[in-house]
């Protein structure tokens, strides 16, 4: 029967564990947590376009319409766009935003999900 000396590695394993815990704590305090929409509040729009969505055009439309702090990202296919509006925008403002996007892109956008 082969004897494996697990206890011989205890100091190295403890040092490794302590290093990981300290690294995690340093990262937590220096990077901060990126809270999602569920914790921070706000409005989420999932928009599907009939053609490939141009994110820079969507961002410039949002900037021109005074939607500050909006985040625009592509997800799924290149036709799907996720728009996050920060806390302070109501449901009705999300519907108004969708109308403005449809006007700006000639009705090529279709709302698939709206969460507030």
C-alpha positions as CSV (number, residue, x, y, z in Angstrom):
1,X,0.0,0.0,0.0
2,X,1.3,3.4,-1.0
3,X,1.4,6.1,1.7
4,X,0.6,9.7,0.5
5,X,1.9,12.4,2.8
6,X,-1.1,14.9,2.7
7,X,0.0,16.6,5.9
8,X,3.4,17.4,4.5
9,X,1.7,19.8,2.1
10,X,-0.5,21.6,4.7
11,X,1.7,24.7,5.1
12,X,1.9,25.2,1.4
13,X,-1.8,24.7,1.0
14,X,-2.5,27.1,3.8
15,X,-0.3,29.7,2.2
16,X,-2.0,29.2,-1.1
17,X,-5.5,29.6,0.5
18,X,-4.5,32.7,2.4
19,X,-3.0,34.2,-0.8
20,X,-6.3,33.6,-2.7
21,X,-8.4,35.1,0.1
22,X,-6.3,38.2,0.4
23,X,-6.2,38.6,-3.4
24,X,-10.0,38.4,-3.5
25,X,-10.4,41.0,-0.8
26,X,-8.0,43.4,-2.5
27,X,-9.8,42.9,-5.8
28,X,-13.2,43.5,-4.1
29,X,-12.1,46.8,-2.6
30,X,-10.1,48.1,-5.6
31,X,-12.4,47.0,-8.5
32,X,-15.8,47.4,-6.7
33,X,-18.8,45.2,-7.6
34,X,-20.6,45.8,-10.9
35,X,-24.2,45.6,-9.7
36,X,-26.8,44.5,-12.3
37,X,-30.1,46.0,-13.2
38,X,-31.9,44.0,-10.5
39,X,-29.9,45.8,-7.7
40,X,-29.5,49.3,-9.2
41,X,-32.9,49.8,-10.8
42,X,-33.4,51.1,-14.3
43,X,-34.9,50.0,-17.6
44,X,-33.8,47.2,-19.9
45,X,-34.9,47.2,-23.6
46,X,-34.2,44.2,-25.9
47,X,-34.6,45.3,-29.5
48,X,-34.5,43.2,-32.6
49,X,-33.7,44.7,-35.9
50,X,-34.6,43.4,-39.4
51,X,-31.1,44.2,-40.5
52,X,-27.7,44.2,-38.9
53,X,-27.8,46.8,-36.1
54,X,-25.2,49.6,-36.1
55,X,-24.4,50.2,-32.5
56,X,-22.6,53.5,-33.1
57,X,-25.8,54.9,-34.8
58,X,-27.9,53.7,-31.9
59,X,-25.6,55.3,-29.4
60,X,-25.5,58.6,-31.3
61,X,-29.3,58.6,-31.4
62,X,-29.5,58.0,-27.7
63,X,-27.0,60.8,-27.1
64,X,-28.9,63.2,-29.3
65,X,-32.1,62.4,-27.4
66,X,-30.5,63.1,-24.1
67,X,-30.5,59.6,-22.7
68,X,-27.4,59.9,-20.5
69,X,-25.8,56.8,-19.1
70,X,-27.5,54.4,-21.5
71,X,-25.5,51.3,-22.3
72,X,-25.9,49.7,-25.8
73,X,-24.5,46.2,-26.4
74,X,-25.1,43.6,-29.0
75,X,-26.1,40.1,-27.9
76,X,-27.2,36.9,-29.6
77,X,-27.1,37.7,-33.3
78,X,-25.9,40.9,-34.9
79,X,-29.5,42.1,-35.2
80,X,-30.2,42.0,-31.4
81,X,-29.4,45.0,-29.2
82,X,-29.6,45.3,-25.5
83,X,-30.2,48.9,-24.2
84,X,-29.9,49.6,-20.5
85,X,-31.1,52.9,-19.1
86,X,-29.9,53.9,-15.6
87,X,-32.2,54.4,-12.7
88,X,-34.4,57.5,-13.1
89,X,-36.1,56.5,-16.4
90,X,-39.7,55.4,-16.2
91,X,-41.6,52.8,-18.1
92,X,-43.2,55.5,-20.3
93,X,-39.8,56.9,-21.1
94,X,-38.7,53.5,-22.3
95,X,-41.7,53.3,-24.6
96,X,-40.9,56.8,-25.9
97,X,-37.3,55.7,-26.5
98,X,-38.5,52.8,-28.6
99,X,-40.7,55.1,-30.7
100,X,-37.7,57.4,-31.2
101,X,-35.5,54.5,-32.3
102,X,-38.2,53.2,-34.7
103,X,-38.5,56.7,-36.2
104,X,-34.7,57.1,-36.5
105,X,-34.3,53.7,-38.1
106,X,-37.5,53.7,-40.2
107,X,-39.4,51.1,-38.4
108,X,-36.7,48.4,-38.6
109,X,-36.7,47.8,-34.8
110,X,-39.1,45.6,-33.0
111,X,-39.2,45.5,-29.2
112,X,-38.9,42.0,-27.9
113,X,-38.5,42.6,-24.1
114,X,-39.0,45.5,-21.8
115,X,-38.1,45.4,-18.1
116,X,-38.2,48.1,-15.6
